[in-house]
Amino acid sequence: MELRDKIQKRDAKVAIIGLGYVGLPLAVDAAKAGFKVTGIDMQDSKVNLINNGKNYIGDVADDDLREVVKNKNLQAVKDFAIIKDMDVIVICVPTPLNKYKEPNISYVQNVSKEISKYIKKDSLVILESTTYPGTTEEIVQTEIEKSGLKAGDDFFLVFSPERVDPGNKKYKTHNIPKVIGGINERSSELASAFYGSFIEKTHIVSSPRVAEMTKLLENIFRIVNISMINELALLAGKMKIDIWEVIEAASTKPYGFMPFYPGPGLGGHCIPIDPFYLSWKAKEFDFYTRFISLAGEINDLMPHFVVTKVISALNSVKKSVNGSKILVLGVAYKKDIEDLRESPALKIIKDLIKKGADFSYNDNYVPELKLEDKIFKSEKFTADTLQKADCVLITTDHSYYDENLIVNNSKLIVDTRNVIKRRDLNNLFRL
């Protein structure tokens, strides 16, 4: 049976490689659509949890996972040999940066080597991992063609960027449009048929490089604008201007303005990392992406600025950070999720501890925090917990943080997220 027919009849067997924040939601949605999905992951814990119908990703409904496992539409394995039976293979592995902000493509390359050992003719391979333009053809295609199969003829190849926004209540995998860039028209058509069977809208572009660049543009747009508002927040503070009030006023303009908000720094896998794939690749063309570099510098400074703000707040009541009890509210990188990836709160906490602070934290989404071989437990968010702190530092604006409870029970407050809306408090220090 031709691959397109298999996809349309849900007879195509699907492998999702990497069962994290991108791979697992995709696997569950494909399984719900009727595909037989096999997840491949090297972590025993993830494989065992999935096969027992136990969820570990907030954006996946527990009942959905249990149902697709129970009806045998989803299973997880560690063995890549299963690839030999697969019709559609989707790569969702990490693409981190090293300490020099250079891309680490080793996961993509190693997975591509494994695929080349087992891939069968007429399979569709899709890379979703965010990366620099050229990766699909230069790395994935090159490695898989070592199997003797030719991309575009013997197997089909596509880049389709993940667009996961952890914790977003409105937009999930099924209703976020899917950008598709195949190495040829047939590849794009097959990928569109596959994704279109469980995603509301697909958008085909002319090549993998265009699709790769699309994902980077989305996040470069955000990092540049966030860094701009962070810089203006620092200036506004010196000028005794409330930047949050300024943003609120500017947002009344019905055209030509989109609000971005300052914060303690950038977190998550996308915004702090993705733009630097392009900076690195651009150097091949003797081109320097100055906006990206500047944005990175400004945002890298924000955790240090927050620590300085805490020191200033304590100084105002003749206290030193050394020995003071600092309660951090929120350690996840954004509200109402458990994700710690690149969270600016971690950098801030490490700096405070280094300076001698007596650190504690509350985050109902992160009950335990490991920092430099020491385990911290989340404190309860209560009046008593707040009262014991010399300074309460808000680094994540979780929905359950009650403004009145914080205001009425805190000696000092440093608010980096505009949780405290009141403007008449002498003990409040805001970003």
C-alpha positions in Angstrom: 0.0 0.0 0.0 1.3 3.4 -0.9 2.4 5.5 2.1 -0.2 8.2 1.5 -2.9 5.6 1.5 -1.5 4.1 4.7 -1.6 7.6 6.3 -5.1 8.3 5.2 -6.4 5.0 6.5 -4.3 5.3 9.7 -2.5 2.1 8.8 0.9 3.9 8.8 3.1 2.9 11.8 4.6 5.9 13.5 7.8 6.2 15.6 8.4 9.3 17.8 12.0 9.6 18.9 12.3 11.6 22.1 9.4 11.6 24.6 9.8 14.9 26.3 7.8 18.2 26.1 7.5 17.9 22.3 7.5 14.2 21.6 5.0 12.9 24.1 2.2 15.3 23.3 2.7 14.6 19.6 2.7 10.8 20.2 -0.5 11.0 22.2 -2.3 13.1 19.6 -1.2 10.8 16.8 -2.3 7.8 18.8 -5.7 9.4 19.5 -6.1 9.9 15.8 -5.8 6.1 15.3 -2.2 5.6 14.4 -0.2 2.9 16.0 2.6 4.9 17.7 5.9 3.7 19.2 7.8 6.1 21.3 11.6 5.7 21.4 13.5 7.1 24.4 16.7 6.2 26.1 15.5 6.9 29.6 14.1 3.8 31.3 12.0 5.9 33.6 10.0 7.5 30.7 9.6 4.2 28.9 8.3 2.5 32.0 6.0 5.3 32.9 4.4 5.4 29.5 3.9 1.7 29.2 2.2 1.8 32.6 -0.1 4.7 31.4 1.5 7.2 33.8 1.9 10.8 32.6 4.9 13.1 33.3 4.1 16.0 31.0 1.7 18.8 32.1 0.4 19.4 28.6 -0.8 15.8 28.2 -4.1 14.8 29.8 -3.7 11.9 32.1 -6.8 10.2 30.7 -5.7 10.6 27.1 -2.4 8.9 27.9 -4.0 6.1 29.8 -6.6 5.5 27.0 -4.1 5.3 24.1 -1.8 3.0 26.1 -4.8 0.8 27.1 -6.0 0.5 23.5 -2.5 -0.3 22.4 -2.1 2.7 20.1 0.9 3.9 22.1 3.9 2.0 23.5 7.4 3.0 24.4 10.7 1.2 23.8 14.5 1.9 24.0 15.4 -0.2 20.9 15.9 1.5 17.6 15.5 -1.7 15.7 11.7 -1.1 15.8 12.4 1.5 13.0 12.5 -1.3 10.5 8.7 -1.6 10.8 7.9 2.1 10.9 6.4 4.2 8.0 6.7 7.6 9.7 9.6 8.6 11.9 9.5 11.9 13.8 12.7 13.1 15.5 12.0 15.2 18.7 15.3 15.1 20.5 17.1 18.0 22.4 19.3 20.5 20.6 21.0 22.4 23.4 23.8 24.9 23.3 27.2 24.4 24.9 28.8 27.0 27.2 30.0 29.0 24.2 26.4 29.3 22.9 27.2 26.9 20.0 24.7 24.3 18.9 25.1 20.7 20.1 23.6 18.6 17.3 24.9 15.3 18.6 21.5 14.0 19.5 20.1 14.7 16.0 23.2 13.2 14.4 23.3 10.1 16.6 19.6 9.4 16.1 20.0 9.8 12.3 22.8 7.2 12.4 20.5 4.8 14.2 17.7 5.4 11.7 20.1 4.7 8.8 20.7 1.2 10.2 17.0 0.2 10.1 15.0 2.5 7.8 13.0 0.9 5.1 12.2 2.2 1.6 9.3 4.7 1.2 9.5 5.8 4.8 8.8 9.5 5.8 11.4 11.1 8.2 10.5 14.3 9.9 12.8 16.5 12.1 11.0 18.6 14.6 14.0 19.6 16.9 14.8 23.3 16.6 18.1 23.9 14.9 19.9 26.1 12.4 19.0 26.3 8.7 20.7 23.4 6.8 20.6 20.8 9.5 17.9 18.6 7.9 19.9 18.3 4.7 23.4 18.5 6.0 23.1 16.2 9.0 19.9 14.1 8.8 19.9 13.5 5.1 23.6 12.8 4.9 23.5 10.3 7.7 20.4 8.4 6.5 21.6 8.2 2.9 24.5 6.1 4.2 21.9 3.4 4.3 22.0 3.4 0.5 18.6 5.0 0.2 18.3 8.3 -1.6 16.3 11.1 0.0 13.3 12.2 -2.1 13.3 9.0 -4.1 13.7 6.1 -1.7 12.6 7.9 1.5 11.0 11.2 2.2 12.4 14.0 4.4 10.9 17.0 6.0 11.6 19.7 8.6 8.5 20.7 10.6 9.4 22.9 13.7 7.8 22.1 17.0 5.6 24.9 18.4 5.1 23.8 22.0 4.1 26.4 24.6 4.1 24.6 27.9 1.2 25.6 30.1 -0.8 27.3 27.4 -4.5 26.5 28.1 -5.7 27.5 24.6 -3.1 26.3 22.1 -2.0 22.7 22.1 -0.5 20.4 19.4 -3.8 19.9 17.6 -4.7 23.6 17.1 -1.3 25.2 16.4 -0.7 25.4 12.6 2.1 23.1 11.4 4.8 24.5 9.1 6.2 21.9 6.8 9.3 22.1 4.6 10.2 19.0 2.6 13.2 18.4 0.4 10.7 17.9 -2.4 7.0 18.3 -3.1 6.2 14.6 -2.4 7.9 14.8 1.0 5.9 17.9 2.0 2.6 16.4 0.7 3.1 13.2 2.8 4.0 15.2 5.9 1.0 17.4 5.4 -1.3 14.3 5.1 0.2 12.9 8.3 0.0 16.0 10.4 -3.3 17.0 8.8 -4.9 13.9 10.2 -4.7 15.3 13.8 -3.7 19.0 13.5 -6.2 21.5 12.3 -4.0 23.4 9.8 -0.8 22.8 7.9 1.3 25.3 6.0 3.8 24.1 3.4 6.9 26.1 2.6 9.4 25.6 -0.2 12.2 23.9 1.6 13.5 22.6 5.0 15.7 25.7 5.3 12.7 28.0 5.1 11.0 25.9 7.8 14.1 25.9 10.0 14.4 29.7 9.6 10.7 30.1 10.4 11.1 28.6 13.8 14.2 30.8 14.5 12.4 34.0 13.4 9.5 33.3 15.8 11.9 33.1 18.8 14.3 35.8 17.6 11.3 38.2 17.4 10.5 37.4 21.1 14.1 37.6 22.5 14.8 40.9 20.8 11.5 42.4 22.0 11.9 41.0 25.5 15.4 42.3 25.8 14.3 45.7 24.6 11.6 45.9 27.3 14.0 44.6 29.9 16.5 47.4 29.0 13.7 50.0 29.2 12.7 48.6 32.6 16.2 49.2 33.9 16.1 52.8 32.5 12.6 53.5 33.8 13.6 52.4 37.3 16.4 55.0 37.3 14.0 57.6 36.0 11.4 56.7 38.7 8.9 55.7 36.0 6.7 52.6 36.5 7.4 50.5 33.3 4.3 48.3 33.9 2.1 51.4 33.8 3.8 52.5 30.6 3.2 49.1 29.0 -0.4 49.2 30.0 -0.9 52.6 28.5 0.9 51.8 25.3 -1.3 48.6 25.0 -4.4 50.8 24.5 -3.1 51.6 21.0 -5.2 49.4 18.6 -2.4 49.1 16.0 1.4 49.1 15.7 2.1 47.9 19.3 2.4 44.5 20.9 3.1 44.3 24.6 6.1 42.5 25.9 6.9 42.4 29.6 10.1 42.6 31.6 11.2 39.8 33.9 14.1 38.2 35.8 15.6 36.6 32.7 14.6 34.1 30.0 13.8 30.5 30.5 12.6 27.4 28.7 14.2 25.6 25.8 13.2 28.0 23.0 13.8 31.8 23.6 17.1 31.6 25.4 18.6 29.0 23.0 17.1 29.0 19.5 18.3 32.4 18.3 21.9 31.5 18.9 21.7 28.6 16.3 21.3 31.4 13.7 24.1 33.5 15.2 26.4 30.5 15.0 25.4 29.6 11.4 25.6 33.2 10.2 29.3 33.2 10.8 29.8 30.8 7.9 28.6 33.7 5.7 30.8 36.2 7.5 27.7 37.8 8.9 27.2 38.9 12.5 23.7 39.0 14.0 24.1 42.0 16.2 20.5 42.2 17.4 20.6 38.6 18.6 24.0 39.1 20.4 22.8 42.3 22.1 19.5 40.8 23.1 21.4 37.9 24.6 23.7 40.2 26.6 20.9 42.2 28.0 18.8 39.2 29.1 21.9 37.4 30.6 22.3 40.5 32.9 18.8 40.3 34.3 19.4 37.7 37.0 22.3 39.7 38.3 20.2 42.8 38.3 17.5 41.0 40.4 20.1 40.0 42.9 21.2 43.6 43.1 17.6 44.7 43.6 17.3 42.2 46.6 20.5 43.6 48.1 19.2 47.2 47.7 15.9 46.2 49.3 17.7 44.7 52.3 20.0 47.7 52.6 17.0 49.9 52.9 16.2 48.2 56.3 19.9 48.0 57.3 20.2 44.3 56.6 22.9 42.4 54.7 22.0 39.7 52.2 24.5 37.5 54.1 22.4 35.7 56.7 19.1 37.1 55.6 16.2 34.8 55.0 15.2 35.0 51.4 11.9 33.3 50.3 11.7 32.9 46.6 8.2 32.5 45.1 8.3 30.4 42.0 11.3 28.6 40.4 9.7 27.3 37.2 10.6 29.5 34.2 7.0 30.5 33.6 3.6 30.5 35.4 1.6 27.4 36.2 4.0 24.8 34.9 6.7 22.6 36.4 9.4 23.2 33.8 12.8 24.3 35.1 14.7 24.4 31.8 16.9 27.5 31.7 14.9 29.1 34.5 16.4 32.5 35.6 15.3 31.7 39.1 18.0 29.1 39.4 20.7 31.6 38.5 19.3 34.1 41.0 19.1 31.5 43.7 22.7 30.2 43.2 24.0 33.8 43.4 22.0 34.5 46.6 23.3 31.4 48.2 26.8 32.2 47.2 26.4 35.6 48.8 25.4 33.9 52.1 21.6 34.2 51.9 19.5 31.7 54.0 17.4 30.5 51.0 14.0 28.9 50.9 11.4 28.7 48.2 7.8 27.9 47.4 6.6 26.4 44.1 3.7 24.0 44.2 4.7 22.8 40.7 8.2 22.0 41.8 8.0 20.2 45.2 11.8 19.5 45.2 14.8 21.4 44.0 18.3 20.1 43.7 21.1 22.7 43.7 24.7 21.7 43.8 24.1 18.3 45.5 21.8 19.9 48.0 18.0 19.1 48.1 15.5 21.8 49.0 11.9 21.2 49.6 9.1 23.6 48.6 7.7 25.5 51.6 4.0 25.9 51.9 2.6 29.2 50.6 1.1 30.5 53.9 1.1 33.7 56.0 3.6 32.0 58.5 6.1 31.2 55.7 5.9 34.7 54.4 6.3 36.3 57.8 9.5 34.3 58.6 11.3 35.8 55.5 13.4 38.9 55.7 12.7 39.4 51.9 10.1 37.8 49.6 11.4 37.6 46.0 8.8 36.8 43.3 10.4 35.2 40.3 7.4 33.3 38.8 3.8 34.7 38.7 1.9 31.4 39.4 -1.8 32.0 39.5 -2.2 30.8 43.0 0.0 33.6 44.5 -2.5 35.7 46.4 -1.5 39.4 46.3 -3.2 40.3 49.6 -1.6 37.4 51.4 1.9 38.5 50.2 1.3 42.2 50.9 -0.1 41.6 54.4 2.6 39.2 55.6 5.9 40.3 54.0 8.5 42.5 55.5 10.1 43.3 52.1 8.9 42.3 48.6 11.0 42.3 45.4 8.5 41.7 42.5 10.0 40.8 39.1 6.6 39.8 37.6 4.2 42.6 38.5 2.2 40.2 40.8 1.7 43.1 43.3 -0.5 45.6 41.6 -0.6 48.1 44.4 1.6 51.2 44.1 1.3 52.6 47.6 3.7 50.2 49.4 7.0 51.4 50.9 8.3 47.9 51.3 7.8 46.9 47.6 10.7 46.9 45.1 9.7 46.1 41.6 11.6 45.4 38.4 
